[in-house]
Amino acid sequence: MHHTREIPREVWSDYLTLLSSITRAQGVRIEASSPEIGEQPLAQRLPLIDISFVEKGSDQGAIEITVGRPGEEITHRIFSPNHIYADEGESGELECLDIEDEEHTKTLIFFEPSQAIDELSGSQPSP
């Protein structure tokens, strides 16, 4: 059974920092979805580099998601986030992060199982 919980705004920065350190290099798939644009794929099976809450500068208050390989990074910014939801599987493992902005656009970050990560990197599990 899946469990979805909203992450309180006051802990977004700490939550995303911790999430980024735990899931760094994990394969992700990112989609944006809204009534105006429908579902749009933004990234497929790329390693997560960073996800963070911007606390300074002209993008203050935005959430930045960076994926890819060295020299081929893609950064997606959500400028006016209103809600962050964590969708967790039965084991408590994060399966999807749903970030919704003030225009009701959802950015969905799907976390690939660890077996898929080995396939992405070309490495084989240790015997």
N, C-alpha and C positions, 0 to 999 in steps of 0.2 A: 504494500500500500504506500502510495506516495504521500508526502507531507509537504505542504507549502507554508512558508512563514515569511512575514514581512520583516525586513531589517529596518530597525528604527533609524531615522535620519541622523540622530546625534552620534551614532556609532559607524556611519558609512565609511569614514576615512580609515578607522582601525580595522573594520571588517574587510574592506577591499585590500588593505595592506597585507593582512594575514592570509586572505584568500590567494592573493598574488604569489606570496612566498610558498604556499603549500602546493599550488597548482602550476607553478612556473614550468614551462616546457611540456605541459600536458596538452594533448591535441584537443582543439576546440572547433566548433562550427558556429558561425554567427549569422543570425538572420535579423532583419528589421521587418516590422509588420505594422501596417496601419490601414484604416479604411481607404485612404487616398491612394496608397502605393501598393496595397496587397502585401504579399510576402516576398521579400527580396533577399537572396543570399548575399552575404558580405564577405564571408570567408569559409572555406571548406577544409577541414582536417589540417589545420595549421597549429604549430606549437604556440602556446600562450607565452608572451614575453612579460607583459605587465598589465595590470588593471588597477587604476587608481582614481581617487577623488582629488580634483585639482583645487588646492586651497589658496593659491596666489595667482596674480597676474590677470591678463585679460580673459582667460578661460575659467576664472574662479567659479566654483560651483559645478563645473562639468565633470563628467566621468570619462576617462580615457581608457580605451582597450587597445593594446598593441599585441599583434600576433605576427608570426612569420619566422623566417630564418635570417641569420646575419646578412645584412645588405639588401634584404627583400622584405622589410617590415611594412606592415599596414597598420595605421592607427585610425580608430573610429572614435569620434567624440559625441557624447550625448550632452548637449548644452544646458538643458533645463530639466534635469531628472526630478521626478516627483516621488517615485516609489521604487524600491528594490525588493524583489521576492526571490527567495531561495527554494527551489524545488528539490527535495531530497528523496532518495529511494528508500526502500525498506531497511537497508543497512545503515542509513543516515548519511550515505555518501552523496555529495552534491551532484546532481544530474544536469540542472539548468539554472542559470541566473537570468531573471526577467527584470529588465530595467525599463521603466515607463517614464516618458517625459510629459511635459505639460500639454503637448498637442496630441496625447494619447498614442504616440508611436511607441511600440515595444521593441527593444533590442533584446534578443534571446541569445544567450551564450550556452551552448550545449557542450558539456564536458565528455570527451570520449573515454571509454573504459581504458584501463592501463594496458590491456593487450593491444588495443589500437595504437597506442603510443609506440610500442615496440615496432609495429609495422611501419609507422611514420618514419621512425629513425633508421629503420633497416636493421635494428639490432635483434638478436634472438635472446629469448629468456635463458638464464643460466640453468644448467641441469641440477 
